[in-house]
Amino acid sequence: MGATPANLSHAGRAIKSLLYGLMALSQRDAGDVARLVLHAEQSVLVTLIRRQQPYIRAYKELSTAIDTFVLDTFTECTCFGSNATPTSSQKKAVDRLRMYHATCFPLFLESPTDHMLSLDTYHPLLAASKGSARGLVYQRRRGPILHQDDPSNSPPNVQYTQFTDTVADPEEALAIHFEQALTLAEFILQDPISRTRSDTASDFIPILPAITPLLIMAHISGITTELRRRVIDLLRRYPQQEVFLESGFAAALCELILGVEASDRHGTLEINGAAPETVLSNKVYGAGVTFTKANRARVSIQTWDDWLAKRPGREETLTW
């Protein structure tokens, strides 16, 4: 599989579908995630990980393809024809595939690759409970927790590796991941997409939007406030319009959500009988946007605390 226009196009559709699928799955699993945090039921964690298995298989296949594309676009490759030289569009397409790939990784509950430890779960509720659900993640063996109940529940030939004290701090490892992803994002945004048409339809390579993964990345639990502000800065420093998203709107939405989560409104959610810190109570579960005028929208924001208490949340006016 070389980095041909056709293969890049197929991979682009697949990685975008994977990212959207993981986001939809996390929404559908919200009730079970709350149960896991509130009651620390390992069976719930097993169920959640099992549901992600098809997505992990897709991620692994895309990882292999992207590795091949990277090699092809940094060396001479016969897949590019007689001149054996990758075009600028092909390199840009590969970089954006890598960006989507980096955004998908923190959405998994366990490592989707054999060579990279997933040291923690990154869900906003799971990341907050050090004594219950989070403890299950630290105490379990790496990889297929499903093996602990029934070997038939997990893929075969998986090597177990026990966590040790020498493993990097999960928050630090996750911060490094996000920093590298944002460095790649800035490199992508600095080099705008050419509007020049391809000579032939077979040479056309659809370029994935960059705003979407940045918007998602800014709200994955585990990314620090400093890095979230870096996302906002990137969206404002490199303005662009992509399909239905405009970077100014995305930056304003990120800033609004960041403000809601930093507010001093205390929630009612309890973990192990104790109310968690405010940042968890105010963590945004979802936001609905209604555009009312040019550069103006009405945003309905529901925090996790609101969602669990079956409250509608709050409404804010957004301008940009």
N, C-alpha and C positions, 0 to 999 in steps of 0.2 A: 504494500500500500504506500504509494508515493504521495507527495504534496501536490497533486494535480488539482486543477480547478474543480473537477467533479468531486474528488475525495474531500477537498476542503469544504465544499458546499454541503456535502452529506454530513460531515463532522459538525459543521456549524449548526445545522438543524438539530442534530442529536444532542449537542451539549446544551443548547437553549432549552430543548424539551426536558432534559435531565434537571436543569436548574429550576424550571417552573414546576416540574413534578415534585421535586423535593420540598419546594415552598408549599405546594398544595397539600402534600402529605403531612407536613408539620402542623398545618392548620387543622386537618382532620384528626390528628393525634393529640390535639390540645388537651382534651379531657383526660386522656391516659397520662399525659405528662404531669398534669396537676395531681393525679392520684399518686404517681411515683414520688413526687416531691413531698406531698402531705403525709403519705403512709409508708414510703420507702419499701414498696413491694417489688422484690426482685423479679417476680413473674411478669410484672408490667414492663420492666426494662427488657426482659427477654422478648416479649411480644413486640415492643417497639423496634428492637434491633432486627427481628425476623421480618417485619414489614419493609425494612430498608434493603433486604438482600437483593431484590431485582435491580435496585438503583445502584448498589455496590458493583454488581456485575457489569452494568452499563458504564459505570465510572472507570472500571479497570480496562475495559475495551477502549474507551476513549483515551485513557492515559497512554496506552500502547500506541495508538494512532498519533497522538500529539507528540510523543517522543520521536516517532519516525518523521513527522513533519518538521520538527525543529532541526533534526540532523540534515534533512533534505534542503532546507532553506539556508543552511550555513555552509554547505559544501556543494560541489558540482554534482548534479544528479541527472541521469538520463531521462527521468520522468518529466523533465521540462522541455524535452525536444532536442533538436540538433544543436542549439546554442548552449544547452546545459546550464543555463543561468536562471535562478529564481527571480521573479519580478518583484517590484516593491509591493504590489497588491497581495502577492502570495505571502510575503513576510508579515504584512500587516494583519492578514487573515489569521496567521498562526499565532501572532501575539495576542489577538483578541480571543482566540480559542483558549490560550493559556490563562487569560484573565477570568473567563467563565469557569474554567477548571479550578482555579484557586478559590473562587467564590463558592463553588459546590462543596469543597472539602470540609469546612467547619459545620456543615449542616448534617453530617453523619454522626451517629451516636457512637460508632467505633470506627477504627481506622479502615478506610476502604482500600488501602494498599498494604502489601506485606512488608514493605521496607520503611514505613512511616508510622510511628506510634501515635495513636489518638489518645492523648494523655488525659483528656477530660471531655465531658459533654459540654456543648456550647449553648444549649438552650437556656434562655433567660431564667427560667425557674430552676432548672437543674443546677446551674452554676451558683445559685445562691445558698443551697442547703449543704453545708459542709459536714453535718453530722448524720445525714440520712441518705438520700438518694445519691449524693455525690460520693459518699463513702462506698457505696456499692461499686461505683466505677473504679475507684482506686484499689479496692480490695480484690476485685475479680481478676482473672487472668486476662492477658492481652488477647484481642481477637475474639474468636467465637465463644462467647459466653453460653451460646446455645449448646455447646458440647457438654456443659456441666449437667444438663438434664438428659439429653438423648443425642448420641452421636449422629443420628440420622437427620437432625435438624440443621446441621451446618455442612458447608462444603468440606470434602476430605482433604488430607495432606496439609493441614495447617500446623505450623510450629508454634507451640506455646512459649511465651516469654513472660516471666514474672517481673512486675515492676520492682525497681530497687530505689534506694535512697539517692543513687547517682543520676537518676532521670531528672531532666530539667524541670523547673517549676512550670506547671501547666499554663498559668497566665502568661509567663514569660515566653514559652514556646508559641502560644497563640498570638501574642503581640508580634513576634518575629514573623510569623506567617502573614499577618495583616500588613506589616510594614513592607515586606517583599511584594505583596500583591499591589499595594498602593504605589510603590516605586514603578512597577510595571505599568500600572494605569496611567501614571503621569507621563511615562515615555510614550504611551499610545496617544494620549491627548495632545502631546506636543507636536505630533506629526499628523496633521489633518488628512482625511481621505481625499484622494484625487477624484475629481468629477469627470475625468476623461473616460470616454467610452472605450470598451474593448474592440479590437478589430473584428473579432468573430464572437458569436454567442457562446461557443465552447470555451472561450478564454475568460468569460465573465466569472468573477468570484464575489459572491455576496459577502459584505463585511458586517460582522455582528455589531450591534449598538454597544457603546461603552457605558452609557449612562445607567442602564438597567442594572448591571452587576454592581456598580458603585452604590446605587441606591439601596440595593439588598445588603451589600457588605456593611454599610453604615449602621445597620440595625441588627446584625447578628450579635447575639450575646457574647461577650468576651472582648469585643473591640473596645479599646479605651476611649475616654472622652477626647483625649488629644488626637487620636487617630481619626475619630469621627469628625472632628473639626478640620482635619486635613482633607477628608473627603469633600466637605463643604467648600473648602478653599479651592480644591481642584476643579469642582463643578463651576465655580464662579470665575476662576482664572482662565479657563479654556471653554468659553461659551459655545454651545452648539445645539442644533435641533436634530433629534433622531426619532423618526417615526412619530409617535404620539408624545414623546418626552422631550422637554426642553431643559437644559442644564440649570438655568436660573430658577425654574420651578422646583426641580429636584433639590437644589441647594436650600431653598426656602423651606421646603417640607422637612428636610433633615434637621434644619435649625429649629423649626417649630417642635418637632418630636423630642429633640435634645432638651429644649426648654421645659417641656411637660415632664420629662423624666427627672429633671433636676429640681423640680418644684418641691415645696415643703409640705405638700398634701399627703397626710398619712393614710394608708389604706387599711383594709380589714383582713387581708389574707394572713393566715397563720401557718407556720411550718413547725411541726413538733410542739404545738401548743404555744409557740411564741411568735409574735409579729416580726417579720423580717425587716431589714433596713428599708428606708423609704425608697431607695433607688429600685428595689424589686417591686414594691407595691405600685410604683408609677411606671414600670416598664410597659411600653406600648405593645398591646396585643394586635391591634389592627387600626387602620385609618381609611376612611372613605372620603373621596374627594369629589366635589361638585363644582365645576367651573361656572362662574356666574358672569364674569366680564373678562376682557383682555387683561392678563396679568393679575387676576383676582379669582379666588376660589373659597368655597366653604368646606372646612375639613372637620369630619366627625371622628374623634379620637377615643378609642376604648383601651384602657390599660388592662393588664392581666387581672388586677384587683377588681376592676369593673366587670370584666368578663365572668370571673368566678362568682361574683355577687349578682350576676344577671342585671347589671345596671347599664344604661345606654351609653354612658361616657359623657364626654364634653364636646362642645362645638367651638371651633376657632375660625377666624377669618384670616386667610393667607393672601399676602400681596408680594409681588416680586418684580 
